[in-house]
């Protein structure tokens, strides 16, 4: 280990050279310690001239404020007066700047406040309306009239479960009010006075009842209000509640007080009577301000049931009507689509207008008539039909009867492509029908084996052989003679059809009356004439077979002159009317006496 050497004593020579050594030492010191001396000089200048250190302080000022603000509330308390003074001065000098700055937040805040107020009013209004028409509402109206209080207030008192109206944060040692919050509807009096009164009551209870240390007043009831009081070592939190407070509310008040004591411990320790340090507790205290109403019963008022019943019945009626209309429309469209002789290609309904398009046989029913029968006005129907010949059996048979025009004694029957003629018809009609039948649409076969035909000459010969017999002195046909009328009508009808299809003058059918010689000649003439008219009347009348003509006449030669005797058979043969067909009219003798 090296021992320090003793410093040598300066000699006389060294003493003489002291100024030179001092200079050398100064130069050496300058070479060795120049940077440190420069830094020391700068530090001395900073300490002596603080205004030159502002740029350096500005570099760390933000971080320093952030770090100091996290430690406690002292920085906030220190800056608050200066910030308030600067803000007040700025607002006084130029209020437009602060107005423009807070405008973005003031608008939503004002709107939110208005919305909350309107919601409260609507809720109160709804409750008032709900209870106005009920028995309970009538009782409340009587109570409002009796007590002189507004009906809305009575409803609120009866429907309110609880409402926190005010909270008082009080310094426990001094009894001073640190902060106060209240609901929008609370009636707020002097907060300091209330705070002092609560502290006085607390002290009075402890002194009067000699309560042990640590035991305090927790609940205070005043009229309809109850005051929940929570204590800790630094503060008292009093919660004014209207109604029945739930159990969790006291726990919430206690937790709020504990959190305030924990976060504002420094402010409590440094409290000097100025409560501004506790203004930031406003939001926490407002969390305890709440309102709860009675849960409405599930029982529905009669008016509501009536309204629901009307709505349900209206909906059911509308649904049933819509269903009926839809079913009726479906049935109507089905009926139109299945109409014989109609092929529907378009059937649409647009509102009240119905559009129909397709093919329609001229002999088929009109679909528009069916729509009209269902209550659809014809002006709301737009239809376009293209004619065609339907092969439906009923239309083929009708079309054959319309085109072939069979006589009344003949019948046409259509069945599965086969047309059959039966009855009696003129020979000319039968020939024409054989030629035209197979040309009709839908007719593949024609049969007329059951059709009886007769020529004109044969028909005339048949009529000329027909006679109607009468009883003596009578012009009335007996039942036996009346049975001949129907066959005679058929023959006359066949002759009429033959006359219609043939050229030339139509023939004349004469009913020639006769009588036996019994009686006078004039009486026999009248009797024979009456018998001829009776036969024509039985056949249908003189003009029933146009263009044929039926006329009545007599044959007086058979009973003119003297009365002749004869056998009974010959006399019966004379009491008759005989039909006679002539090619042209003859002179009628029935209308003139002999």
C-alpha positions in Angstrom: 0.0 0.0 0.0 1.5 3.3 -1.1 2.1 5.8 1.7 1.6 9.5 0.9 4.8 11.3 0.5 5.5 14.3 2.6 5.4 17.5 0.7 8.8 19.2 0.4 9.4 22.6 2.0 9.6 25.4 -0.5 13.1 26.8 -1.0 14.2 30.4 -1.6 14.5 29.7 -5.3 11.0 28.5 -5.4 9.7 31.5 -3.6 11.3 33.7 -6.2 9.6 31.8 -8.9 6.1 32.0 -7.4 4.4 34.3 -10.0 5.7 32.1 -12.8 4.5 29.0 -11.0 1.1 30.6 -10.4 0.7 31.4 -14.0 1.7 27.9 -15.0 -0.6 26.4 -12.4 -3.4 28.6 -13.8 -2.7 27.4 -17.3 -2.7 23.8 -16.1 -5.9 24.3 -14.2 -7.5 25.9 -17.2 -6.5 22.9 -19.4 -7.7 20.4 -16.9 -10.9 22.1 -15.4 -12.1 24.4 -18.2 -15.4 22.4 -19.0 -16.4 22.1 -15.4 -15.7 25.8 -14.8 -17.9 26.6 -17.8 -20.8 24.5 -16.5 -20.4 26.0 -13.0 -20.6 29.5 -14.5 -23.8 28.6 -16.4 -25.4 27.1 -13.3 -24.5 30.3 -11.3 -26.1 32.4 -14.1 -29.3 30.3 -14.0 -29.6 30.7 -10.3 -28.9 34.3 -10.4 -31.1 35.1 -13.5 -34.2 32.8 -13.3 -35.9 34.5 -16.3 -33.4 32.8 -18.6 -34.5 29.3 -17.4 -38.1 29.6 -18.8 -37.4 27.6 -22.0 -36.0 24.7 -20.0 -39.0 24.7 -17.6 -41.4 24.8 -20.4 -40.1 21.5 -21.7 -41.0 19.6 -18.5 -43.9 21.7 -17.2 -46.7 19.5 -18.7 -45.2 16.3 -17.3 -44.6 17.9 -14.0 -48.3 19.1 -13.7 -49.5 15.6 -14.7 -47.4 13.9 -12.1 -48.3 16.4 -9.4 -52.0 16.1 -10.2 -51.9 12.4 -9.7 -50.5 12.6 -6.2 -53.3 14.7 -4.6 -55.7 17.6 -5.0 -53.4 20.4 -3.9 -52.5 21.4 -7.4 -56.2 21.6 -8.3 -56.8 23.7 -5.2 -53.9 26.0 -6.0 -54.8 26.6 -9.6 -58.6 26.9 -9.1 -58.7 30.5 -8.0 -56.4 31.7 -10.8 -58.3 29.7 -13.4 -61.6 31.1 -12.1 -60.2 34.7 -12.1 -58.8 34.3 -15.7 -62.1 32.8 -16.9 -64.1 35.6 -15.3 -61.9 38.2 -16.8 -62.0 36.6 -20.2 -65.8 36.4 -20.2 -66.1 40.0 -19.2 -63.8 41.2 -21.9 -65.1 39.0 -24.7 -68.2 36.9 -23.9 -68.6 35.7 -27.5 -65.4 33.5 -27.3 -66.7 31.5 -24.3 -70.2 31.3 -25.9 -68.7 29.8 -29.0 -66.6 27.5 -27.0 -69.4 26.0 -24.9 -72.0 26.1 -27.6 -71.3 22.5 -28.8 -72.0 21.1 -25.3 -74.7 23.5 -24.2 -77.0 22.6 -27.1 -77.1 18.8 -26.3 -77.3 19.6 -22.5 -80.3 21.9 -23.0 -82.0 19.4 -25.3 -81.4 16.6 -22.8 -82.8 18.7 -20.0 -85.9 19.5 -22.0 -86.3 15.9 -23.0 -86.1 14.8 -19.3 -88.6 17.4 -18.3 -91.0 16.5 -21.0 -90.6 12.8 -20.2 -91.4 13.5 -16.6 -94.5 15.6 -17.6 -95.7 12.9 -20.0 -95.2 10.2 -17.3 -97.1 12.2 -14.8 -99.8 13.0 -17.4 -100.1 9.3 -18.3 -100.5 8.4 -14.7 -103.1 11.1 -14.2 -105.1 9.8 -17.3 -104.8 6.2 -16.2 -106.2 7.0 -12.7 -108.8 9.5 -13.8 -111.4 7.0 -15.0 -110.9 4.3 -12.3 -112.6 4.0 -8.9 -109.3 4.7 -7.2 -108.8 7.8 -9.4 -112.3 9.1 -8.3 -111.3 8.6 -4.6 -108.1 10.5 -5.2 -110.0 13.3 -6.8 -112.2 13.6 -3.7 -109.0 13.6 -1.6 -107.5 16.4 -3.7 -110.8 18.4 -3.4 -110.9 17.8 0.4 -107.2 18.7 1.0 -107.0 21.5 -1.6 -104.0 19.9 -3.2 -103.6 19.4 -7.0 -104.8 16.1 -8.3 -101.4 15.4 -10.0 -99.7 15.8 -6.6 -102.2 13.3 -5.0 -101.5 10.8 -7.8 -97.8 11.2 -7.3 -98.0 10.7 -3.6 -100.0 7.5 -4.0 -98.0 6.0 -6.9 -94.5 7.0 -5.8 -92.6 4.2 -4.1 -89.6 6.4 -3.2 -87.7 9.5 -4.4 -84.4 10.8 -3.3 -84.9 14.6 -3.2 -81.7 16.0 -1.5 -78.3 14.9 -0.3 -76.1 16.9 2.2 -72.4 16.3 2.5 -71.4 17.8 5.9 -68.0 18.2 7.5 -68.2 16.2 10.7 -65.9 18.3 12.9 -67.2 21.7 12.0 -70.7 20.9 10.8 -70.3 23.0 7.7 -72.0 22.0 4.5 -69.4 20.7 1.9 -71.8 20.1 -1.0 -75.5 19.7 -1.7 -77.5 18.2 -4.6 -81.2 17.9 -5.2 -83.7 16.5 -7.7 -85.5 18.6 -10.2 -88.8 18.5 -8.3 -87.3 19.1 -4.8 -88.2 22.2 -2.9 -84.7 23.5 -1.8 -84.5 25.8 1.2 -81.4 27.2 2.8 -78.9 24.4 2.6 -76.6 25.8 5.3 -79.5 26.1 7.7 -80.5 22.5 7.1 -77.0 21.3 7.5 -76.6 23.1 10.8 -79.9 21.8 12.0 -78.9 18.2 11.3 -75.7 18.7 13.2 -77.5 20.3 16.1 -80.0 17.4 16.2 -77.2 14.9 16.1 -75.4 16.7 19.0 -78.7 17.0 21.0 -79.4 13.3 20.7 -76.0 12.4 21.9 -76.0 14.8 24.8 -79.6 14.1 25.9 -79.6 10.4 25.8 -76.0 9.9 26.8 -75.3 7.6 24.0 -72.0 5.7 23.9 -69.2 7.1 21.8 -69.5 5.8 18.2 -73.3 5.5 18.3 -75.0 8.1 16.1 -78.4 9.1 14.8 -79.0 7.0 11.6 -82.6 7.8 10.6 -84.8 10.9 11.0 -88.4 11.0 9.9 -90.1 14.4 9.2 -93.6 14.1 7.9 -93.6 12.2 4.6 -89.8 12.4 4.4 -87.2 10.2 5.9 -83.5 11.3 6.3 -80.9 8.5 6.1 -77.7 9.6 7.9 -74.3 7.9 7.3 -71.2 8.8 9.3 -67.5 8.3 8.9 -64.4 9.9 10.6 -64.4 12.9 8.3 -67.9 13.6 7.0 -71.7 13.0 7.3 -73.9 12.2 4.3 -77.6 12.9 4.8 -80.0 11.6 2.2 -83.6 13.0 2.2 -86.0 10.4 0.9 -89.8 10.7 0.2 -91.6 7.4 0.4 -90.4 4.0 1.5 -86.7 3.7 0.7 -85.5 0.2 -0.4 -82.7 -1.5 1.6 -80.1 -1.1 -1.1 -80.4 2.7 -0.9 -78.7 3.0 2.5 -75.9 0.7 1.3 -75.4 2.9 -1.8 -75.3 6.1 0.4 -72.7 4.4 2.6 -70.5 3.4 -0.3 -70.7 6.9 -1.8 -69.6 8.4 1.5 -66.7 5.9 1.8 -65.5 6.6 -1.8 -65.6 10.4 -1.1 -63.5 10.0 2.1 -61.0 7.9 0.3 -60.6 10.1 -2.8 -60.7 13.4 -0.9 -58.6 12.5 2.1 -56.1 15.4 1.5 -59.0 17.8 1.0 -60.4 16.8 4.4 -57.1 17.1 6.0 -56.5 20.6 4.6 -60.1 21.8 5.1 -60.0 25.4 6.2 -63.8 26.2 5.8 -63.8 26.7 2.0 -66.0 23.9 0.5 -64.9 24.5 -3.1 -62.6 21.6 -2.9 -65.6 19.3 -2.7 -67.5 20.6 -5.8 -66.2 17.7 -7.8 -68.3 15.3 -5.6 -71.4 16.5 -7.4 -71.6 13.6 -9.9 -71.1 11.0 -7.2 -73.8 12.5 -5.1 -76.2 12.7 -8.1 -75.9 9.0 -8.6 -77.9 8.6 -5.4 -80.7 10.9 -6.6 -83.2 8.4 -8.1 -87.0 7.9 -8.3 -89.0 4.7 -8.4 -92.8 4.5 -8.9 -95.2 1.7 -8.0 -95.2 -1.1 -10.5 -98.6 -0.8 -12.3 -100.9 -3.8 -11.8 -101.5 -6.1 -14.7 -105.2 -5.4 -14.3 -106.5 -3.6 -17.3 -109.1 -0.8 -17.1 -112.5 -1.4 -18.7 -111.9 1.4 -21.2 -108.8 -0.5 -22.4 -110.6 -3.8 -22.6 -113.4 -2.0 -24.5 -110.9 -0.5 -26.9 -109.1 -3.8 -27.4 -112.4 -5.5 -27.9 -113.4 -3.0 -30.6 -110.0 -3.4 -32.3 -110.2 -7.2 -32.1 -113.7 -7.2 -33.5 -112.8 -4.7 -36.2 -109.7 -6.8 -37.2 -111.8 -10.0 -37.1 -114.5 -8.4 -39.2 -112.0 -7.0 -41.7 -110.2 -10.4 -41.9 -113.5 -12.3 -42.3 -114.6 -9.8 -45.0 -111.3 -10.1 -46.8 -111.5 -13.9 -46.6 -115.0 -13.9 -47.9 -114.2 -11.5 -50.7 -111.2 -13.6 -51.6 -113.2 -16.8 -51.5 -115.9 -15.2 -53.6 -113.4 -14.1 -56.1 -111.8 -17.5 -56.3 -115.2 -19.1 -56.8 -116.1 -16.5 -59.4 -112.9 -17.1 -61.3 -113.4 -20.9 -61.1 -117.0 -20.5 -62.4 -115.8 -18.3 -65.3 -113.0 -20.7 -66.2 -115.4 -23.7 -66.2 -118.1 -22.0 -68.3 -119.0 -24.1 -71.3 -117.8 -22.5 -74.6 -115.4 -20.1 -72.9 -111.6 -20.4 -72.8 -110.1 -17.7 -70.5 -106.5 -16.6 -71.2 -106.4 -13.6 -68.9 -108.4 -12.9 -65.8 -106.9 -10.1 -63.6 -108.2 -7.8 -60.9 -106.5 -4.5 -60.4 -108.3 -2.7 -57.6 -111.9 -2.4 -58.8 -111.2 -3.1 -62.5 -111.5 -6.6 -63.8 -109.8 -7.6 -67.1 -111.0 -10.6 -69.2 -109.5 -12.0 -72.4 -109.9 -15.3 -74.2 -112.1 -17.3 -76.6 -115.9 -17.4 -76.5 -118.4 -19.4 -78.5 -121.2 -17.1 -79.8 -123.8 -19.5 -78.3 -122.1 -19.5 -74.8 -123.2 -17.3 -71.9 -121.6 -13.9 -71.5 -119.0 -13.9 -68.6 -119.5 -10.2 -68.1 -123.1 -11.0 -67.0 -121.8 -13.3 -64.4 -119.5 -10.6 -63.0 -122.3 -8.1 -63.0 -124.5 -10.5 -61.0 -121.8 -10.7 -58.4 -122.0 -6.9 -57.9 -119.1 -5.7 -60.2 -120.3 -2.7 -62.2 -120.1 -3.2 -66.0 -118.1 0.0 -66.4 -115.3 -1.7 -64.3 -115.2 -4.7 -66.6 -112.8 -4.7 -69.5 -113.3 -7.8 -71.7 -112.1 -8.9 -75.1 -113.3 -12.2 -76.6 -112.3 -13.9 -79.8 -115.2 -15.9 -81.4 -114.7 -19.7 -82.0 -116.8 -22.8 -82.4 -116.7 -24.8 -79.2 -117.0 -28.6 -79.5 -118.9 -28.9 -76.3 -121.8 -31.3 -76.9 -124.5 -28.8 -75.9 -123.2 -26.3 -78.4 -122.8 -28.8 -81.2 -126.4 -29.9 -80.8 -127.7 -26.3 -80.6 -125.6 -25.3 -83.6 -126.9 -28.2 -85.6 -130.6 -27.4 -84.7 -129.9 -23.7 -85.6 -128.4 -24.4 -89.0 -130.4 -27.4 -90.1 -133.8 -26.0 -88.8 -135.7 -29.4 -88.4 -139.5 -29.3 -88.6 -141.5 -29.5 -85.4 -142.2 -33.2 -86.0 -138.5 -34.1 -86.2 -135.9 -34.2 -83.4 -132.1 -33.9 -83.6 -130.0 -35.5 -80.9 -126.2 -35.1 -80.6 -124.1 -37.6 -78.5 -120.3 -38.0 -78.7 -119.8 -36.9 -82.3 -122.9 -38.6 -83.6 -126.0 -36.6 -84.8 -129.3 -38.6 -84.9 -132.6 -37.4 -86.5 -135.9 -39.0 -85.5 -139.6 -38.2 -86.0 -141.3 -37.2 -89.2 -140.0 -34.7 -91.7 -140.4 -33.8 -95.4 -138.4 -35.7 -97.8 -136.6 -32.6 -99.1 -135.5 -31.6 -95.6 -134.2 -35.1 -95.0 -132.1 -35.0 -98.2 -130.7 -31.6 -97.4 -129.8 -32.6 -93.8 -127.9 -35.7 -95.1 -125.8 -33.4 -97.2 -125.1 -30.7 -94.5 -124.8 -32.7 -91.3 -121.2 -33.9 -91.7 -120.1 -30.4 -92.5 -121.0 -29.1 -89.0 -118.1 -28.8 -86.5 -118.0 -31.7 -84.1 -120.3 -34.0 -86.1 -118.5 -37.1 -87.3 -121.5 -39.3 -87.9 -125.2 -38.8 -89.0 -128.0 -41.2 -88.6 -131.7 -40.9 -89.7 -132.9 -44.5 -89.6 -135.6 -43.4 -87.1 -136.7 -40.5 -89.4 -139.9 -41.0 -91.3 -140.2 -39.1 -94.5 -143.2 -38.6 -96.8 -143.7 -36.8 -100.1 -146.2 -34.0 -100.6 -148.5 -36.2 -102.5 -148.5 -38.8 -99.8 -149.3 -36.3 -97.2 -152.2 -34.9 -99.2 -153.5 -38.4 -99.8 -153.3 -39.1 -96.0 -155.3 -36.0 -95.2 -157.9 -36.7 -97.8 -158.7 -40.0 -96.2 -159.3 -38.5 -92.7 -162.9 -37.9 -91.4 -164.3 -36.9 -88.0 -167.7 -38.4 -87.0 -170.4 -36.8 -84.8 -173.4 -37.9 -82.9 -176.9 -37.1 -84.3 -177.7 -33.4 -83.9 -174.3 -32.6 -82.3 -171.4 -30.5 -83.4 -169.1 -31.6 -80.5 -166.3 -34.1 -81.1 -166.4 -37.2 -78.9 -163.3 -38.4 -77.0 -162.8 -41.1 -79.6 -162.7 -38.6 -82.4 -160.5 -36.2 -80.4 -157.8 -38.9 -80.3 -157.4 -38.4 -84.0 -156.5 -34.7 -83.7 -152.8 -35.2 -82.7 -151.8 -37.5 -85.7 -153.7 -35.2 -88.0 -151.7 -32.2 -86.6 -148.4 -34.0 -87.4 -149.5 -34.7 -91.0 -150.5 -31.0 -91.5 -147.2 -29.8 -89.9 -145.3 -32.1 -92.3 -147.3 -30.7 -95.2 -146.5 -27.2 -94.0 -142.8 -27.9 -93.8 -143.0 -29.3 -97.4 -144.8 -26.2 -98.5 -142.1 -24.0 -96.9 -139.3 -25.8 -98.8 -141.1 -26.1 -102.1 -141.9 -23.4 -104.7 -145.5 -22.6 -105.9 -148.8 -21.8 -104.4 -149.4 -23.4 -101.0 -152.3 -25.8 -100.8 -155.6 -25.2 -99.0 -157.1 -27.7 -96.4 -160.9 -27.7 -96.4 -162.9 -29.1 -93.6 -166.2 -30.1 -95.4 -169.1 -30.6 -92.9 -172.0 -32.9 -93.6 -175.3 -34.0 -91.9 -177.9 -36.8 -92.3 -181.3 -35.9 -93.9 -182.9 -35.8 -90.5 -184.3 -32.4 -89.8 -184.9 -29.4 -92.1 -182.4 -28.5 -94.7 -181.5 -25.2 -93.1 -180.9 -26.8 -89.7 -178.7 -29.4 -91.4 -176.8 -26.7 -93.2 -176.1 -24.9 -89.9 -175.2 -28.2 -88.2 -172.8 -29.2 -91.0 -171.1 -25.7 -90.8 -170.7 -25.9 -87.0 -169.2 -29.3 -87.3 -166.6 -28.0 -89.8 -165.6 -25.1 -87.6 -165.4 -27.5 -84.6 -162.8 -29.6 -86.4 -160.7 -26.6 -87.5 -160.8 -25.3 -83.9 -159.6 -28.7 -82.6 -156.7 -28.7 -85.1 -155.6 -25.3 -83.8 -157.3 -22.7 -85.8 -157.4 -21.5 -89.4 -154.1 -19.6 -89.2 -152.0 -22.0 -87.2 -150.2 -23.6 -90.1 -149.1 -20.7 -92.3 -148.6 -20.6 -95.2 -151.3 -23.3 -95.3 -154.9 -22.2 -95.1 -157.7 -24.1 -93.3 -161.2 -23.3 -94.3 -164.7 -24.6 -93.4 -167.3 -25.6 -95.9 -170.4 -27.9 -96.3 -171.7 -30.3 -98.9 -175.4 -29.5 -99.0 -176.1 -32.0 -101.8 -176.0 -34.8 -99.3 -179.1 -33.5 -97.4 -180.8 -31.2 -100.0 -184.2 -32.0 -101.4 -186.8 -34.3 -99.7 -185.8 -36.4 -96.7 -184.7 -39.8 -97.6 -184.6 -42.7 -95.4 -181.7 -45.0 -95.1 -180.0 -47.5 -92.9 -178.6 -46.4 -89.6 -175.0 -47.0 -90.8 -175.5 -44.8 -93.8 -176.9 -42.0 -91.6 -173.9 -42.3 -89.2 -171.6 -41.9 -92.2 -173.3 -38.7 -93.2 -172.8 -37.1 -89.8 -169.1 -36.2 -90.4 -166.4 -33.7 -91.4 -164.0 -34.7 -94.2 -160.6 -33.1 -94.9 -159.9 -32.2 -98.5 -156.6 -30.7 -99.7 -156.8 -28.7 -102.9 -154.0 -26.9 -104.7 -155.7 -23.5 -104.6 -158.6 -21.9 -102.7 -162.1 -22.9 -103.6 -165.4 -21.0 -103.2 -166.4 -21.4 -99.6 -170.0 -22.3 -99.0 -170.2 -22.5 -95.3 -170.9 -18.8 -94.8 -174.0 -18.6 -97.0 -177.4 -20.3 -96.5 -178.9 -22.3 -99.4 
